[in-house]
C-alpha cells in the first residue's frame, strides 16, 4: 500500500511525486507506457516554471540542457519580460522528453517508486482510501492507497471513472502535426504570424530529431473526429492547401492531431481522488501554457496533500487546491481562447491584432499580458490586506544569522517559511505550535519595497509567511522599520498557520 498513487508519469505526475517525497510521503507512479516514446508536444518552460524548479534547487539541470530565451508572446505578438522582477526573465527552450527524463531522474533520487507498463482500469474509494485496478505485464492487479491523483492526460481514465465533469467549448479548428523528412526543405523557418493565410496557418521548423522537420497545419472551421487517424496524406493535403507546397514530405516519424477544444473540470477533487495537468484542463497550445499549468498544479497540490496524508492538516485543506487552481486556470483558458481568435484571418481578426499590438506597446499592457503568459502573475485569493497576499514571493537576497541567502533557497525542502525582519518575541511565540512544520528565518531588513510584474513596487512588510509553493499567505501590517507589531498581526498569523498547516498538536 502506498500513501499516494499517481496515475501518469508525465511532467505533472513526476513533479507531484517529487513534491510529495520531499515531505516524506510514500509515492507510487503508474505509467501506462512501457517506455518513453521520446516524442515532445511541449517545447519549453515559462519563467514561473523555471522559478518553481529554482525553488527546489534543481533548475541548473534544466538550464544546462535548454536554451534560455527572453521569449513570451500573445498570439505571436512579442512581449518584453526582460525587465520583470525575477532572476529568470526568460523562457527555456527544452523538449518535453528531456523535461520528463530530468524529473524522473529527480524522482528516483528522492525514492519515488515507478511502475510501467501499468494502466489504471478501475477504481473504488471509501472512507479510508482508494482501491485502484491496474493492467500490466502480470495481468490485472489491485492496489490500495490513501489518495489517488490522476495525471493521465486529456483523455484521463481517472477523470472518467470518477465521474468528474469536463465542461468547456468545442473545437472550431483542426490542427495536424508531423515530424517528417522533406525532399525540398523551405529556406526559412516559419514560426509565427507570417504563416497566417485566409484558410488557416502553418509552421515549419526543425524537429527534435536530427534531419526531421516539424510541420504544423491549422484549418479553421474544419472539425475532424479526434479518433480518425492522421496520415502523411492528410498532413500533406492540409499543408499544400495552406502553404502552397508540402516540400516533398515523406518518412514520418510522428503524426498527431489536436484542436482548440477548451475544457476545465468542474472540480479538481472527488473525495480521495484528485486531478492535475491535462487530466483537469485541455486547450489549444497558444503560447505554450499546458505543461506549465500542470507543473503549477503539482506544486500547489503537493504540500497540501502531504500535510493531509501525514495527519498534520484536515482533508478540507485539499478544497483550496480546487479553489485556487480552478480560478487561475479559468482565467488562463480565457486568455488562450482570445489568442486562438486572433489567429484567424480576415478584417475582423486583423483589426483585433492591431488593437492588441498597440496595447502591448504600452508598458501596462505589456506588463499585464507578460505577467499572464509567463505565469509570474499567478495570484490566489487570500483575503484583503497587503497587495503581496496570494502572490508568488519575489526571490529576494536576505541576510540571516547564518549568512547571505536567497528566498528560493529557503524553499528547497518544500517547507513553509516565516520570514521575520523584526526579531520580536511575539512572532517566535506565535510560531511555537508549528515549529515542526514551519521554518523561522530571522533576517536583517534590506528592501523598502518588493516588486511584482503587474503591481510594480509595494511596501515591504516586517514579516511574511511563505507557503511551500512560494506564495505569500500572511504579511505583517507594519514595515521593517516600525517599532511595534500590533497584536492583531500575531492573531492573523496564528489564523494563517492554522488554515494552511493545520492545528497545533497538544
N, C-alpha and C positions, 0 to 999 in steps of 0.2 A: 504494500500500500504506500502511495506517495501522498505528501501533503497536497500537492497541486499537480494535475496533469494538464499539459498544454498540447492541444491538437494543432500541429503545423510548425514546421521547422524553418520558416522563412525569417526575414529580418525582425518582424514584430514578435513572433514566438520566441526567437533566440534572445532578443533584447529583454523580454519579460522574464525569461528563465534566468538570465544574468542578474536582473534586479532582485528576484526572489532569493537566489542563492547568496547574494551579498547580505541578506537578512537572516541567513541560516535555515531557509525553508528547503525541504526535500522536493525536488522538481523532476518530473519525467516528461520529456518531449517526445511526442509521437509524430513521425513524419511518414506520409503516405508513400512517397517515392523511395525506391531502393537506393538511389544515388542521385546526387545533384545533376541537373541537366547541363549546367554551365551557361544557360541562357539568362539574359538580363532584359527585363522590361524597363525597370528604372535605371537611371544613369547618374544619380548624384545625390548629395546631401546638402540641404539648405543650412543656413547659418545657425538656426536654433538646434538642428540635429547635431551639428558639429559641436555646439556648446554642450549638449547632453553627453556626448562622448568625452568631452573635456571634463565635465563634472565627475565622470567615473574614472578618469585617469588613463584612458585608452585612446585618446584622439590621435596621438602620434602614429599609431598603427595605420590609421586610415589616411592621414596626410601623406605618409610615406608611399602609399600605393595610388593615391589620387592626385589630381591637379587642382590646386586652389585657384578659383577664377572669380573676379568681382562681378558675378553674374546674377541678376534677378530680372525677371521680366513679367509684364502683364500682357498676355496675348502677343508676345514678342515685341512689346514696346519696352525699351530699356529702362530699368530703374537703377538709380545710383544708391548703393548701400555702403559704399566705402567709408563714409563719414559716420556711420552708425556707431553708437557706444557699445561696442563689443570687441573682443580680441579676435573675432572671426568674422569680419565683414565681407564674406565671400561664400560662394557655394563650392563644394568639392566634387569635381567630375570623377566618379568612380563607379564601375559597373556593379549592378546588384549582386552578381555572382561573387564578387570579391567582398562586398559588404557581408553577405551571408557567411562566407568562409571565415572571415575575421571574427564575426560574432560567435560562430560555432567554436572556433579555437578558444575564445574567451570563456564561453560557457563550459567547455570541457575542463579548462583550468580551474574553474570555480566548483567543479563537481556535479554539474548537471548531467543527468542520465538521458541519453538519446537513443531511441529505437527506430529503426527503419528496415524494411517497409512495415508500417503499422498504420492501418486506416481505421478511423472511427466509423463504426457501422450502427451503433445503437448506444443509448444512454438511459439511465433511470436515476433520479435523485430522490432522496428522502431527507429527513430532518438532520441526519448526521453525516451525509456525504453523497457522492455521485458514483454510480457503477457505470463503467464505460466498457462497451463491447468493441473489440477491435479484430480486424482481419489482418493476418500477417503470414509469414512463411510457415508457421506452425499451425495454421488454421485459425479458427475462432477462439478468442480468449476474452476473459472478463477481468478487468482491473478496477480497483476502488481508490478514490482519493477524497480529500475533504472538499476540494473545488476543482472544477474543470474550466479551462479558458479556451475558447475556440479562436484560433488564429489561422484558420484553414481556408482563407481566401474568399473571393467574391461569391463563389457558389457553395459557401460553407455548409457542410453536413451538420455541424454542431448547431448552427443557427436554425436550420430546417427541423432538426429533431427536437429542438427546444420550443419551436413554435413562435419564435420572436418575429414580429412583423418587420417588413423591409420596404416601407413606402418610399415614393420618390417620383421622379419624372422619367418617362420612357425615352428610348433612343430617337434621335432625329437625324442620325447620320450613320454611315458605316465606314469604319477605318480598317485598313489592312496593313500588315507589317510583314516584311520579308527580309531575311538575311541571305543574300544571293550573290552569285558571281555575275559580272557584267562584261559582255564582249566589247562594248564601246562605252567605257565609263564617261560620265559628264566631266567637263573641265573644271567646274566649280561646285562646291558644296552648296546645297540649298537647305537652309535650316532657319526658316523664319517667314516673314510676310511676303518675300519675293516668290514664294511658291503658291500664293493665292491665285485662283482662276475663277471664272464665272460658275463653274460646275463643281468646285471643290478646291483642295490644295494638296500639295505633295512635298515630301522632303527626301533628300538623299545625302548620306554621309557614311563615313567608314564604320563598319560593324566592329564589334569587339573581337571578332575572329579575323586574323590577318588574311588579306586577299578578298574579303567579302565586303559588300556594301549593304547598308540598311536602307530599304526603300519603304516609305510610309505614304499611303494614299488615304484621303478622306473624301467621301462622296456625300454631299448634303442631300437630305430628303430621300435617301435610299436606305431602307430598313431591310436587313438580312437576318434570317433565322440564325441565332448565335450558334446553333448546333450544326449548321451547314458547314462542311469542311472548306478551308481555304486551300486553293491550289495555285500553282505557278500561273496557270492560265487566268484565273480571276484577278490576281495581282497585276499581271501584265496588261490585261484589258483596262483595268482602272487606271493604271499608270499612263498608258497610251492615250486614254481618253482625256486625262487631265494635263499631263506634261507634254503630250505630243510624241512621246517615244517611251520605250521600255529599256533602252540602252542595251538591248540584247541580253536580258536577264536569263540566267539558267542555273542549274545545280543548286537549288535552295537548301540551306541547312536548317532554316526555321521559317515557318509561315504561321501567322496568327491573325486574329480579328478582334476588334473591340469597338465600342460605341461611346456615345455621350450619355447613356443612361446614368442617372444620378440618384443614388438611393442611400438612405441612412436608417439604421434600425430604430424602431420606436422605443427600444430600451436596450441598454448595454448589458443588462443583468436580468436573469430569471432565476431567482433563488441562489443556488450554488453554482450556476453556470453563467459565465461572462463571455463577452466577445470583444475582440480588438482587431485593429488593422482592417484589411479588405473584407473580413467577415462581417464587419459592422458598417462599412461605408464603401461605396464604389462611385467612380466618376470618370470623366474624360481626363486624360493626363495633362491638362493645361498647366504649365509652369512647374510640373513635376512634384505634386504635393503628396501623392499616395503613400509612398514608402515613409516619407517624413511624418505624415499624420500617424501612421502605425507606430513609429518609434515613440512619438509623444504619448500615444495611448499606453504603451508599455511602461513608460517611466511614470506616468500618472497613476497607473494601477498597481505597479509592483510593490511599493512600500505600504500601500493601503492593505492589499491582500495579505502581505507578510504579517502586518500587525494583527490582523484578524485571525490568521492561522495560528499565530503564536499566543493568542489569548490576551493580547495587550489592549485591543480595541474591540468594541462590539461590531457585529457584521453590518450594522447600519452605516458604518464608515464607507462601505462599498457603494452606497447610494450616491455618494459625492462623485464617484467615478463617472456614473451616468450623467449627473447634473453638469459637471464641468466639461466633459468631452462631447456630450451631445450638443451643448450650446456652442462650443467652439467650432465643431465640425459643421453645424448648420450654417454658420457664417462663412466658413471656407467653401462649402459646396455652392452657396450663392455666388461667391466670387468666381468660382470655376465656371458656373453657368454663364456668367457675364462674359468671361473670356471666350468661351465657345461661341457665343453670339457674335463676337467681334471678328471671328474667323471667316464668317460668311462674306460673300462678295455682294456687290450691288451698292446703290447710292445710300441706302439707309445704314448699312454696316460701315461703309466708308465714312459717313458723317459722324457716326459714333466713335470710330477710331480717331478721327481728327479732334473731337472734343476731348477724349481721354488723353491723347497725345499732348494737347495744350495744358490739361490739368496736371499732368506729370511734370511739365516744365516748371510748375510752381513748387517751391520747397515743401509746402504742406501736403500737396498731392503726392509727390514722390515719397515723402516720409510715411504717409498713411499706407499707400499700396506696397511700398517696400517693406514695411513692418508686417503686413499681412503675408506677403509672398515668402519672405524669409522666415516667417513664424516667430520672429523675435518679439512680436507684439501680442503673443498669446496671453490672454488675461482671463482669470477665473473670478467670478463674483464672490467677494468675501466681505460684503457689507461696506458701509460708508466709512470715511476716515481718510487716512493718508493716501495719496494717489498711487503709492507703490503697492498697496494691498492687492494681492492676487496676481501681480505681475512677476515675471521671472527676474530674479535678483541679478543685478549687474556684477560682473566678476571684478570686484574691487581689489586693490592691493591694500592689505591691512598689516599693522604692526602689533603683534601679540607678544606676551612674555617669552614665548619660545622663538620669536624672530619674525622675519618678513614672510608673509604667506598670502596666497590668493584665496578669495572666497570659494572658487570652484574646487580648490584643493581640499577645502574643509568638507566637501561633499563626496569625496572619492569612495567612502564607505557606505554611501546611501543612507546616512543618518541625519536627522534634523539637527539644526544648529541654532542656538540662541547667541546672536552676535551682540555683545554689550560694550558700548563705549563709555558707560557711566562708572563701572566698578562698584556700584551701590549694592549693599547687602540685601535690599528688598528683592532684587531680581534673583539673586542666588537662593534666597529663602523660598521664593515662589517656585523655583525650578526643582527643589529638593525631591518632590514626589515623582519626578520624571528623569532623575539623574541617570537611570539605567537606559533611558531611551533617547535622550536629547543631550547633545554636547554643548557645553557652555564655553564660549570663546570670548575672553575679555581683550579688548583692543584699544589702542590709542586713536582718538578721532583724527582723521586726515582730510576728510572731504566735507565741505559745507553743503554740497549738492550731490544727488545721484542723477544719472542721465538715462533716459529711455528713448527708444526710436521715435515714438509718436508724441509722448508727453513732453519731451525735452528735459530740462533740468527741474528737479523738485527738491525741496529742502531735505537734507539728510536727518533722519531721526536719531535719537540717543541709543536706541536698541531695536533689533528686528529678529523675529523668529522666521527661520527659513526652512521650508519643508524639504524632504529628501529629493523631490523633483526640481528644486531650485526656485520655487515660488514663495513669495513673501506672505506669511499667514498672520502676522501681527507686527505692529510697529509702535514704539513709544510716541506719545503725543508731543513730546518736547524734543529739542535738538541737543546735540552733544555738549554744547556749552551751557545749557540751562542747569542751574544748581539743584533743582527739585524734580522728583519724579512723582507725579500725582498718584494717590492710592488707586484711583480708577484705572490707571495703566496696569498695575500689577493684577488687579481683578480681571481686566480684559486679557492679560497674558495667561492667567490660570484657565480662563474660559477657552482660549485658543488651544492651549496644551491639551485640555480635556477633549475638545472637539476633534482634534486631529490625531492625537496619540493615546487616547483612551484615559480612563480614570486612574488615579493613583491606587497602588495596592496597599492594603493595610486593614 
